[in-house]
């Protein structure tokens, strides 16, 4: 039953790679290292990896549920399909693959937090910056960038909205500058500029 395991594992791996453009930034944000923007390179390949996932899952189901002849030691033979655990593994792999493929649709951004920061009364030395962000492919990118900005020196709060392609950042103007925040975004693999439109 080695072929079933191989196709099942391959299908899950392909599904994860298909959504790496959105899974990667979230993982990077959680562990707090590296550039989140590097994962946007996987976005154009997403349809191919989704197709590969479907093909591998179909092959895994075929290999698992097909009936094949088994020759026994006494010379008799019987018809059987894969065992119960192999069938459970294929269905579990299908579930994992479906979650991985759907991952970009999950909502990770907090638009309410961004609006709350814009409406609040700020303390002394506290400044709000609104940055237009280019290069985000999904909500996972926004969440990764939000975590990166939130860890930057002098930043009190950060909220990145994928839908509006913007970041709202509250920072201590005695500890950092708008230019430094733009650099943080650029170093994360995206492009930022100050939003000139009044809120």
Rosetta blueprint (number, residue, H / E / L):
1 X L
2 X H
3 X H
4 X H
5 X H
6 X H
7 X H
8 X H
9 X H
10 X H
11 X H
12 X H
13 X H
14 X H
15 X H
16 X H
17 X H
18 X H
19 X L
20 X H
21 X H
22 X H
23 X H
24 X H
25 X H
26 X H
27 X H
28 X H
29 X H
30 X H
31 X H
32 X L
33 X L
34 X L
35 X L
36 X L
37 X H
38 X H
39 X H
40 X H
41 X H
42 X H
43 X H
44 X H
45 X H
46 X H
47 X H
48 X H
49 X H
50 X H
51 X H
52 X H
53 X H
54 X H
55 X H
56 X H
57 X H
58 X H
59 X H
60 X H
61 X H
62 X H
63 X H
64 X H
65 X H
66 X L
67 X L
68 X E
69 X E
70 X E
71 X E
72 X L
73 X L
74 X L
75 X L
76 X L
77 X E
78 X E
79 X E
80 X E
81 X L
82 X L
83 X L
84 X H
85 X H
86 X H
87 X H
88 X H
89 X H
90 X H
91 X H
92 X H
93 X H
94 X H
95 X H
96 X H
97 X H
98 X H
99 X H
100 X H
101 X H
102 X H
103 X H
104 X H
105 X H
106 X L
107 X L
108 X L
109 X L
110 X L
111 X H
112 X H
113 X H
114 X H
115 X H
116 X H
117 X H
118 X H
119 X H
120 X L
121 X L
122 X L
123 X L
124 X L
125 X L
126 X E
127 X E
128 X E
129 X E
130 X E
131 X E
132 X E
133 X E
134 X E
135 X L
136 X L
137 X L
138 X L
139 X H
140 X H
141 X H
142 X H
143 X H
144 X H
145 X H
146 X H
147 X H
148 X H
149 X H
150 X H
151 X H
152 X L
153 X L
154 X L
155 X E
156 X E
157 X E
158 X E
159 X E
160 X E
161 X E
162 X L
163 X L
164 X L
165 X L
166 X E
167 X E
168 X E
169 X E
170 X E
171 X E
172 X E
173 X L
174 X L
175 X L
176 X L
177 X L
178 X H
179 X H
180 X H
181 X H
182 X H
183 X H
184 X H
185 X H
186 X H
187 X H
188 X L
189 X L
190 X L
191 X E
192 X E
193 X E
194 X E
195 X L
196 X L
197 X L
198 X L
199 X L
